């Protein structure tokens, strides 16, 4: 389990979540404009931001369970 703890420590230390937060903040700020908010590109970006965390949770759960068995 020491390898898993090392991996999780590196993952937590990475800029993955900080980068995601900045991207989501940028999408939010762009959405304050009605013209941007009604564009198809904005809808796709907002959907991507909303789906990233559940997908990351699903993939993490899958790999944690795969390591256990």
PDB file of N, CA, C and O in Angstrom:
ATOM      1  N   UNK A   1       0.811  -1.196   0.000  1.00  0.00           N
ATOM      2  CA  UNK A   1       0.000   0.000   0.000  1.00  0.00           C
ATOM      3  C   UNK A   1       0.854   1.259   0.000  1.00  0.00           C
ATOM      4  O   UNK A   1       0.339   2.353  -0.232  1.00  0.00           O
ATOM      5  N   UNK A   2       2.150   1.123   0.257  1.00  0.00           N
ATOM      6  CA  UNK A   2       3.025   2.280   0.290  1.00  0.00           C
ATOM      7  C   UNK A   2       3.118   2.937  -1.086  1.00  0.00           C
ATOM      8  O   UNK A   2       3.216   4.159  -1.194  1.00  0.00           O
ATOM      9  N   UNK A   3       3.085   2.106  -2.144  1.00  0.00           N
ATOM     10  CA  UNK A   3       3.121   2.653  -3.497  1.00  0.00           C
ATOM     11  C   UNK A   3       1.872   3.482  -3.791  1.00  0.00           C
ATOM     12  O   UNK A   3       1.945   4.528  -4.435  1.00  0.00           O
ATOM     13  N   UNK A   4       0.728   3.002  -3.312  1.00  0.00           N
ATOM     14  CA  UNK A   4      -0.518   3.732  -3.527  1.00  0.00           C
ATOM     15  C   UNK A   4      -0.486   5.068  -2.794  1.00  0.00           C
ATOM     16  O   UNK A   4      -0.913   6.087  -3.335  1.00  0.00           O
ATOM     17  N   UNK A   5       0.025   5.063  -1.552  1.00  0.00           N
ATOM     18  CA  UNK A   5       0.099   6.337  -0.818  1.00  0.00           C
ATOM     19  C   UNK A   5       1.030   7.312  -1.506  1.00  0.00           C
ATOM     20  O   UNK A   5       0.760   8.513  -1.547  1.00  0.00           O
ATOM     21  N   UNK A   6       2.123   6.804  -2.045  1.00  0.00           N
ATOM     22  CA  UNK A   6       3.049   7.687  -2.768  1.00  0.00           C
ATOM     23  C   UNK A   6       2.388   8.261  -4.004  1.00  0.00           C
ATOM     24  O   UNK A   6       2.526   9.448  -4.301  1.00  0.00           O
ATOM     25  N   UNK A   7       1.666   7.410  -4.727  1.00  0.00           N
ATOM     26  CA  UNK A   7       0.978   7.877  -5.929  1.00  0.00           C
ATOM     27  C   UNK A   7      -0.058   8.940  -5.585  1.00  0.00           C
ATOM     28  O   UNK A   7      -0.139   9.971  -6.252  1.00  0.00           O
ATOM     29  N   UNK A   8      -0.850   8.691  -4.546  1.00  0.00           N
ATOM     30  CA  UNK A   8      -1.886   9.656  -4.160  1.00  0.00           C
ATOM     31  C   UNK A   8      -1.271  10.963  -3.674  1.00  0.00           C
ATOM     32  O   UNK A   8      -1.836  12.034  -3.896  1.00  0.00           O
ATOM     33  N   UNK A   9      -0.120  10.884  -3.015  1.00  0.00           N
ATOM     34  CA  UNK A   9       0.550  12.108  -2.572  1.00  0.00           C
ATOM     35  C   UNK A   9       1.011  12.927  -3.763  1.00  0.00           C
ATOM     36  O   UNK A   9       0.880  14.151  -3.765  1.00  0.00           O
ATOM     37  N   UNK A  10       1.551  12.261  -4.777  1.00  0.00           N
ATOM     38  CA  UNK A  10       1.989  12.969  -5.987  1.00  0.00           C
ATOM     39  C   UNK A  10       0.792  13.565  -6.712  1.00  0.00           C
ATOM     40  O   UNK A  10       0.853  14.693  -7.200  1.00  0.00           O
ATOM     41  N   UNK A  11      -0.300  12.803  -6.783  1.00  0.00           N
ATOM     42  CA  UNK A  11      -1.501  13.293  -7.458  1.00  0.00           C
ATOM     43  C   UNK A  11      -2.060  14.518  -6.739  1.00  0.00           C
ATOM     44  O   UNK A  11      -2.444  15.495  -7.381  1.00  0.00           O
ATOM     45  N   UNK A  12      -2.106  14.467  -5.422  1.00  0.00           N
ATOM     46  CA  UNK A  12      -2.631  15.603  -4.654  1.00  0.00           C
ATOM     47  C   UNK A  12      -1.718  16.815  -4.785  1.00  0.00           C
ATOM     48  O   UNK A  12      -2.180  17.955  -4.742  1.00  0.00           O
ATOM     49  N   UNK A  13      -0.433  16.567  -4.945  1.00  0.00           N
ATOM     50  CA  UNK A  13       0.519  17.666  -5.056  1.00  0.00           C
ATOM     51  C   UNK A  13       0.541  18.261  -6.467  1.00  0.00           C
ATOM     52  O   UNK A  13       1.049  19.363  -6.673  1.00  0.00           O
ATOM     53  N   UNK A  14      -0.004  17.540  -7.421  1.00  0.00           N
ATOM     54  CA  UNK A  14       0.011  18.033  -8.801  1.00  0.00           C
ATOM     55  C   UNK A  14      -0.932  19.228  -8.937  1.00  0.00           C
ATOM     56  O   UNK A  14      -1.730  19.519  -8.045  1.00  0.00           O
ATOM     57  N   UNK A  15      -0.823  19.890 -10.040  1.00  0.00           N
ATOM     58  CA  UNK A  15      -1.654  21.068 -10.288  1.00  0.00           C
ATOM     59  C   UNK A  15      -2.960  20.725 -10.995  1.00  0.00           C
ATOM     60  O   UNK A  15      -3.615  21.607 -11.551  1.00  0.00           O
ATOM     61  N   UNK A  16      -3.340  19.455 -10.978  1.00  0.00           N
ATOM     62  CA  UNK A  16      -4.554  19.032 -11.670  1.00  0.00           C
ATOM     63  C   UNK A  16      -5.784  19.776 -11.156  1.00  0.00           C
ATOM     64  O   UNK A  16      -6.546  20.331 -11.947  1.00  0.00           O
ATOM     65  N   UNK A  17      -5.980  19.791  -9.849  1.00  0.00           N
ATOM     66  CA  UNK A  17      -7.182  20.404  -9.295  1.00  0.00           C
ATOM     67  C   UNK A  17      -7.125  21.929  -9.355  1.00  0.00           C
ATOM     68  O   UNK A  17      -8.154  22.580  -9.536  1.00  0.00           O
ATOM     69  N   UNK A  18      -5.946  22.496  -9.205  1.00  0.00           N
ATOM     70  CA  UNK A  18      -5.809  23.937  -9.344  1.00  0.00           C
ATOM     71  C   UNK A  18      -6.099  24.390 -10.763  1.00  0.00           C
ATOM     72  O   UNK A  18      -6.747  25.413 -10.981  1.00  0.00           O
ATOM     73  N   UNK A  19      -5.613  23.621 -11.720  1.00  0.00           N
ATOM     74  CA  UNK A  19      -5.880  23.936 -13.125  1.00  0.00           C
ATOM     75  C   UNK A  19      -7.365  23.811 -13.429  1.00  0.00           C
ATOM     76  O   UNK A  19      -7.937  24.659 -14.114  1.00  0.00           O
ATOM     77  N   UNK A  20      -7.992  22.748 -12.915  1.00  0.00           N
ATOM     78  CA  UNK A  20      -9.432  22.578 -13.121  1.00  0.00           C
ATOM     79  C   UNK A  20     -10.206  23.741 -12.512  1.00  0.00           C
ATOM     80  O   UNK A  20     -11.164  24.232 -13.108  1.00  0.00           O
ATOM     81  N   UNK A  21      -9.797  24.177 -11.340  1.00  0.00           N
ATOM     82  CA  UNK A  21     -10.483  25.304 -10.697  1.00  0.00           C
ATOM     83  C   UNK A  21     -10.353  26.572 -11.527  1.00  0.00           C
ATOM     84  O   UNK A  21     -11.321  27.322 -11.654  1.00  0.00           O
ATOM     85  N   UNK A  22      -9.183  26.828 -12.094  1.00  0.00           N
ATOM     86  CA  UNK A  22      -9.003  28.026 -12.926  1.00  0.00           C
ATOM     87  C   UNK A  22      -9.819  27.932 -14.219  1.00  0.00           C
ATOM     88  O   UNK A  22     -10.393  28.925 -14.665  1.00  0.00           O
ATOM     89  N   UNK A  23      -9.869  26.755 -14.813  1.00  0.00           N
ATOM     90  CA  UNK A  23     -10.666  26.584 -16.030  1.00  0.00           C
ATOM     91  C   UNK A  23     -12.142  26.795 -15.724  1.00  0.00           C
ATOM     92  O   UNK A  23     -12.838  27.485 -16.468  1.00  0.00           O
ATOM     93  N   UNK A  24     -12.623  26.205 -14.635  1.00  0.00           N
ATOM     94  CA  UNK A  24     -14.037  26.375 -14.268  1.00  0.00           C
ATOM     95  C   UNK A  24     -14.353  27.829 -13.928  1.00  0.00           C
ATOM     96  O   UNK A  24     -15.429  28.325 -14.264  1.00  0.00           O
ATOM     97  N   UNK A  25     -13.426  28.511 -13.268  1.00  0.00           N
ATOM     98  CA  UNK A  25     -13.631  29.929 -12.971  1.00  0.00           C
ATOM     99  C   UNK A  25     -13.701  30.738 -14.260  1.00  0.00           C
ATOM    100  O   UNK A  25     -14.529  31.640 -14.383  1.00  0.00           O
ATOM    101  N   UNK A  26     -12.844  30.423 -15.212  1.00  0.00           N
ATOM    102  CA  UNK A  26     -12.863  31.132 -16.500  1.00  0.00           C
ATOM    103  C   UNK A  26     -14.175  30.901 -17.239  1.00  0.00           C
ATOM    104  O   UNK A  26     -14.743  31.831 -17.811  1.00  0.00           O
ATOM    105  N   UNK A  27     -14.655  29.659 -17.225  1.00  0.00           N
ATOM    106  CA  UNK A  27     -15.929  29.360 -17.888  1.00  0.00           C
ATOM    107  C   UNK A  27     -17.059  30.104 -17.194  1.00  0.00           C
ATOM    108  O   UNK A  27     -17.953  30.633 -17.854  1.00  0.00           O
ATOM    109  N   UNK A  28     -17.024  30.148 -15.868  1.00  0.00           N
ATOM    110  CA  UNK A  28     -18.049  30.878 -15.122  1.00  0.00           C
ATOM    111  C   UNK A  28     -18.039  32.363 -15.473  1.00  0.00           C
ATOM    112  O   UNK A  28     -19.088  32.952 -15.733  1.00  0.00           O
ATOM    113  N   UNK A  29     -16.851  32.962 -15.480  1.00  0.00           N
ATOM    114  CA  UNK A  29     -16.760  34.398 -15.776  1.00  0.00           C
ATOM    115  C   UNK A  29     -17.209  34.703 -17.203  1.00  0.00           C
ATOM    116  O   UNK A  29     -17.839  35.731 -17.451  1.00  0.00           O
ATOM    117  N   UNK A  30     -16.886  33.813 -18.141  1.00  0.00           N
ATOM    118  CA  UNK A  30     -17.359  34.011 -19.517  1.00  0.00           C
ATOM    119  C   UNK A  30     -18.881  33.898 -19.589  1.00  0.00           C
ATOM    120  O   UNK A  30     -19.522  34.560 -20.405  1.00  0.00           O
ATOM    121  N   UNK A  31     -19.451  33.057 -18.732  1.00  0.00           N
ATOM    122  CA  UNK A  31     -20.897  32.853 -18.733  1.00  0.00           C
ATOM    123  C   UNK A  31     -21.686  34.022 -18.181  1.00  0.00           C
ATOM    124  O   UNK A  31     -22.913  34.041 -18.281  1.00  0.00           O
ATOM    125  N   UNK A  32     -21.009  34.990 -17.604  1.00  0.00           N
ATOM    126  CA  UNK A  32     -21.725  36.167 -17.122  1.00  0.00           C
ATOM    127  C   UNK A  32     -22.283  36.994 -18.276  1.00  0.00           C
ATOM    128  O   UNK A  32     -23.228  37.763 -18.097  1.00  0.00           O
ATOM    129  N   UNK A  33     -21.705  36.835 -19.439  1.00  0.00           N
ATOM    130  CA  UNK A  33     -22.205  37.526 -20.624  1.00  0.00           C
ATOM    131  C   UNK A  33     -23.286  36.668 -21.288  1.00  0.00           C
ATOM    132  O   UNK A  33     -23.066  35.489 -21.566  1.00  0.00           O
ATOM    133  N   UNK A  34     -24.430  37.257 -21.534  1.00  0.00           N
ATOM    134  CA  UNK A  34     -25.537  36.502 -22.134  1.00  0.00           C
ATOM    135  C   UNK A  34     -25.179  35.999 -23.534  1.00  0.00           C
ATOM    136  O   UNK A  34     -25.554  34.889 -23.911  1.00  0.00           O
ATOM    137  N   UNK A  35     -24.464  36.803 -24.291  1.00  0.00           N
ATOM    138  CA  UNK A  35     -24.091  36.409 -25.651  1.00  0.00           C
ATOM    139  C   UNK A  35     -23.214  35.158 -25.634  1.00  0.00           C
ATOM    140  O   UNK A  35     -23.406  34.238 -26.428  1.00  0.00           O
ATOM    141  N   UNK A  36     -22.251  35.142 -24.718  1.00  0.00           N
ATOM    142  CA  UNK A  36     -21.364  33.979 -24.605  1.00  0.00           C
ATOM    143  C   UNK A  36     -22.121  32.782 -24.062  1.00  0.00           C
ATOM    144  O   UNK A  36     -21.953  31.664 -24.550  1.00  0.00           O
ATOM    145  N   UNK A  37     -22.954  33.008 -23.055  1.00  0.00           N
ATOM    146  CA  UNK A  37     -23.687  31.927 -22.400  1.00  0.00           C
ATOM    147  C   UNK A  37     -24.612  31.189 -23.353  1.00  0.00           C
ATOM    148  O   UNK A  37     -24.869  30.000 -23.168  1.00  0.00           O
ATOM    149  N   UNK A  38     -25.113  31.871 -24.362  1.00  0.00           N
ATOM    150  CA  UNK A  38     -26.035  31.241 -25.302  1.00  0.00           C
ATOM    151  C   UNK A  38     -25.331  30.560 -26.476  1.00  0.00           C
ATOM    152  O   UNK A  38     -25.992  29.995 -27.347  1.00  0.00           O
ATOM    153  N   UNK A  39     -24.001  30.608 -26.509  1.00  0.00           N
ATOM    154  CA  UNK A  39     -23.279  29.969 -27.609  1.00  0.00           C
ATOM    155  C   UNK A  39     -23.125  28.465 -27.344  1.00  0.00           C
ATOM    156  O   UNK A  39     -23.115  28.019 -26.197  1.00  0.00           O
ATOM    157  N   UNK A  40     -23.007  27.713 -28.411  1.00  0.00           N
ATOM    158  CA  UNK A  40     -22.877  26.268 -28.315  1.00  0.00           C
ATOM    159  C   UNK A  40     -21.537  25.870 -27.670  1.00  0.00           C
ATOM    160  O   UNK A  40     -21.466  24.882 -26.940  1.00  0.00           O
ATOM    161  N   UNK A  41     -20.484  26.640 -27.944  1.00  0.00           N
ATOM    162  CA  UNK A  41     -19.179  26.335 -27.370  1.00  0.00           C
ATOM    163  C   UNK A  41     -19.205  26.458 -25.845  1.00  0.00           C
ATOM    164  O   UNK A  41     -18.608  25.651 -25.133  1.00  0.00           O
ATOM    165  N   UNK A  42     -19.909  27.485 -25.361  1.00  0.00           N
ATOM    166  CA  UNK A  42     -19.988  27.667 -23.913  1.00  0.00           C
ATOM    167  C   UNK A  42     -20.733  26.507 -23.263  1.00  0.00           C
ATOM    168  O   UNK A  42     -20.340  26.038 -22.195  1.00  0.00           O
ATOM    169  N   UNK A  43     -21.787  26.050 -23.889  1.00  0.00           N
ATOM    170  CA  UNK A  43     -22.557  24.931 -23.337  1.00  0.00           C
ATOM    171  C   UNK A  43     -21.667  23.695 -23.221  1.00  0.00           C
ATOM    172  O   UNK A  43     -21.716  22.987 -22.215  1.00  0.00           O
ATOM    173  N   UNK A  44     -20.859  23.436 -24.236  1.00  0.00           N
ATOM    174  CA  UNK A  44     -19.954  22.286 -24.201  1.00  0.00           C
ATOM    175  C   UNK A  44     -18.881  22.455 -23.123  1.00  0.00           C
ATOM    176  O   UNK A  44     -18.559  21.503 -22.411  1.00  0.00           O
ATOM    177  N   UNK A  45     -18.333  23.659 -23.004  1.00  0.00           N
ATOM    178  CA  UNK A  45     -17.327  23.904 -21.968  1.00  0.00           C
ATOM    179  C   UNK A  45     -17.918  23.741 -20.564  1.00  0.00           C
ATOM    180  O   UNK A  45     -17.295  23.133 -19.694  1.00  0.00           O
ATOM    181  N   UNK A  46     -19.100  24.277 -20.347  1.00  0.00           N
ATOM    182  CA  UNK A  46     -19.744  24.165 -19.038  1.00  0.00           C
ATOM    183  C   UNK A  46     -20.057  22.704 -18.723  1.00  0.00           C
ATOM    184  O   UNK A  46     -19.871  22.261 -17.589  1.00  0.00           O
ATOM    185  N   UNK A  47     -20.527  21.962 -19.709  1.00  0.00           N
ATOM    186  CA  UNK A  47     -20.818  20.550 -19.494  1.00  0.00           C
ATOM    187  C   UNK A  47     -19.534  19.778 -19.172  1.00  0.00           C
ATOM    188  O   UNK A  47     -19.537  18.892 -18.317  1.00  0.00           O
ATOM    189  N   UNK A  48     -18.452  20.112 -19.849  1.00  0.00           N
ATOM    190  CA  UNK A  48     -17.171  19.468 -19.564  1.00  0.00           C
ATOM    191  C   UNK A  48     -16.694  19.743 -18.147  1.00  0.00           C
ATOM    192  O   UNK A  48     -16.192  18.849 -17.465  1.00  0.00           O
ATOM    193  N   UNK A  49     -16.856  20.987 -17.710  1.00  0.00           N
ATOM    194  CA  UNK A  49     -16.457  21.331 -16.339  1.00  0.00           C
ATOM    195  C   UNK A  49     -17.313  20.586 -15.315  1.00  0.00           C
ATOM    196  O   UNK A  49     -16.805  20.132 -14.290  1.00  0.00           O
ATOM    197  N   UNK A  50     -18.598  20.463 -15.593  1.00  0.00           N
ATOM    198  CA  UNK A  50     -19.486  19.775 -14.664  1.00  0.00           C
ATOM    199  C   UNK A  50     -19.243  18.271 -14.634  1.00  0.00           C
ATOM    200  O   UNK A  50     -19.429  17.638 -13.594  1.00  0.00           O
ATOM    201  N   UNK A  51     -18.832  17.693 -15.748  1.00  0.00           N
ATOM    202  CA  UNK A  51     -18.634  16.247 -15.802  1.00  0.00           C
ATOM    203  C   UNK A  51     -17.243  15.800 -15.379  1.00  0.00           C
ATOM    204  O   UNK A  51     -17.037  14.611 -15.134  1.00  0.00           O
ATOM    205  N   UNK A  52     -16.291  16.704 -15.286  1.00  0.00           N
ATOM    206  CA  UNK A  52     -14.921  16.304 -14.990  1.00  0.00           C
ATOM    207  C   UNK A  52     -14.786  15.662 -13.614  1.00  0.00           C
ATOM    208  O   UNK A  52     -14.154  14.613 -13.488  1.00  0.00           O
ATOM    209  N   UNK A  53     -15.357  16.260 -12.597  1.00  0.00           N
ATOM    210  CA  UNK A  53     -15.197  15.724 -11.247  1.00  0.00           C
ATOM    211  C   UNK A  53     -15.873  14.361 -11.076  1.00  0.00           C
ATOM    212  O   UNK A  53     -15.244  13.463 -10.517  1.00  0.00           O
ATOM    213  N   UNK A  54     -17.113  14.154 -11.522  1.00  0.00           N
ATOM    214  CA  UNK A  54     -17.678  12.801 -11.393  1.00  0.00           C
ATOM    215  C   UNK A  54     -16.884  11.749 -12.170  1.00  0.00           C
ATOM    216  O   UNK A  54     -16.730  10.622 -11.701  1.00  0.00           O
ATOM    217  N   UNK A  55     -16.381  12.109 -13.350  1.00  0.00           N
ATOM    218  CA  UNK A  55     -15.588  11.148 -14.116  1.00  0.00           C
ATOM    219  C   UNK A  55     -14.275  10.848 -13.417  1.00  0.00           C
ATOM    220  O   UNK A  55     -13.836   9.699 -13.399  1.00  0.00           O
ATOM    221  N   UNK A  56     -13.639  11.862 -12.839  1.00  0.00           N
ATOM    222  CA  UNK A  56     -12.402  11.646 -12.102  1.00  0.00           C
ATOM    223  C   UNK A  56     -12.660  10.751 -10.894  1.00  0.00           C
ATOM    224  O   UNK A  56     -11.843   9.886 -10.581  1.00  0.00           O
ATOM    225  N   UNK A  57     -13.776  10.948 -10.222  1.00  0.00           N
ATOM    226  CA  UNK A  57     -14.147  10.102  -9.086  1.00  0.00           C
ATOM    227  C   UNK A  57     -14.378   8.653  -9.540  1.00  0.00           C
ATOM    228  O   UNK A  57     -13.922   7.716  -8.885  1.00  0.00           O
ATOM    229  N   UNK A  58     -15.077   8.476 -10.645  1.00  0.00           N
ATOM    230  CA  UNK A  58     -15.348   7.137 -11.167  1.00  0.00           C
ATOM    231  C   UNK A  58     -14.048   6.419 -11.523  1.00  0.00           C
ATOM    232  O   UNK A  58     -13.861   5.261 -11.149  1.00  0.00           O
ATOM    233  N   UNK A  59     -13.162   7.082 -12.231  1.00  0.00           N
ATOM    234  CA  UNK A  59     -11.894   6.471 -12.641  1.00  0.00           C
ATOM    235  C   UNK A  59     -11.045   6.160 -11.413  1.00  0.00           C
ATOM    236  O   UNK A  59     -10.443   5.089 -11.337  1.00  0.00           O
ATOM    237  N   UNK A  60     -10.987   7.076 -10.457  1.00  0.00           N
ATOM    238  CA  UNK A  60     -10.225   6.834  -9.233  1.00  0.00           C
ATOM    239  C   UNK A  60     -10.772   5.666  -8.437  1.00  0.00           C
ATOM    240  O   UNK A  60     -10.006   4.849  -7.927  1.00  0.00           O
ATOM    241  N   UNK A  61     -12.093   5.578  -8.324  1.00  0.00           N
ATOM    242  CA  UNK A  61     -12.716   4.465  -7.614  1.00  0.00           C
ATOM    243  C   UNK A  61     -12.427   3.144  -8.309  1.00  0.00           C
ATOM    244  O   UNK A  61     -12.154   2.136  -7.656  1.00  0.00           O
ATOM    245  N   UNK A  62     -12.487   3.153  -9.622  1.00  0.00           N
ATOM    246  CA  UNK A  62     -12.203   1.936 -10.387  1.00  0.00           C
ATOM    247  C   UNK A  62     -10.775   1.461 -10.139  1.00  0.00           C
ATOM    248  O   UNK A  62     -10.550   0.278  -9.880  1.00  0.00           O
ATOM    249  N   UNK A  63      -9.810   2.375 -10.216  1.00  0.00           N
ATOM    250  CA  UNK A  63      -8.418   1.972 -10.042  1.00  0.00           C
ATOM    251  C   UNK A  63      -8.097   1.605  -8.597  1.00  0.00           C
ATOM    252  O   UNK A  63      -7.276   0.719  -8.357  1.00  0.00           O
ATOM    253  N   UNK A  64      -8.725   2.265  -7.637  1.00  0.00           N
ATOM    254  CA  UNK A  64      -8.497   1.892  -6.243  1.00  0.00           C
ATOM    255  C   UNK A  64      -9.039   0.492  -5.991  1.00  0.00           C
ATOM    256  O   UNK A  64      -8.398  -0.298  -5.298  1.00  0.00           O
ATOM    257  N   UNK A  65     -10.201   0.170  -6.535  1.00  0.00           N
ATOM    258  CA  UNK A  65     -10.761  -1.168  -6.359  1.00  0.00           C
ATOM    259  C   UNK A  65      -9.970  -2.208  -7.135  1.00  0.00           C
ATOM    260  O   UNK A  65      -9.857  -3.349  -6.685  1.00  0.00           O
ATOM    261  N   UNK A  66      -9.425  -1.851  -8.275  1.00  0.00           N
ATOM    262  CA  UNK A  66      -8.614  -2.783  -9.054  1.00  0.00           C
ATOM    263  C   UNK A  66      -7.317  -3.100  -8.324  1.00  0.00           C
ATOM    264  O   UNK A  66      -6.815  -4.221  -8.416  1.00  0.00           O
ATOM    265  N   UNK A  67      -6.770  -2.136  -7.603  1.00  0.00           N
ATOM    266  CA  UNK A  67      -5.531  -2.355  -6.857  1.00  0.00           C
ATOM    267  C   UNK A  67      -5.778  -3.247  -5.656  1.00  0.00           C
ATOM    268  O   UNK A  67      -4.914  -4.041  -5.283  1.00  0.00           O
ATOM    269  N   UNK A  68      -6.957  -3.124  -5.042  1.00  0.00           N
ATOM    270  CA  UNK A  68      -7.280  -3.895  -3.841  1.00  0.00           C
ATOM    271  C   UNK A  68      -7.383  -5.382  -4.130  1.00  0.00           C
ATOM    272  O   UNK A  68      -6.981  -6.191  -3.294  1.00  0.00           O
ATOM    273  N   UNK A  69      -7.911  -5.771  -5.292  1.00  0.00           N
ATOM    274  CA  UNK A  69      -8.199  -7.190  -5.540  1.00  0.00           C
ATOM    275  C   UNK A  69      -7.185  -7.812  -6.434  1.00  0.00           C
ATOM    276  O   UNK A  69      -7.280  -9.000  -6.742  1.00  0.00           O
TER     277      UNK A  69
END
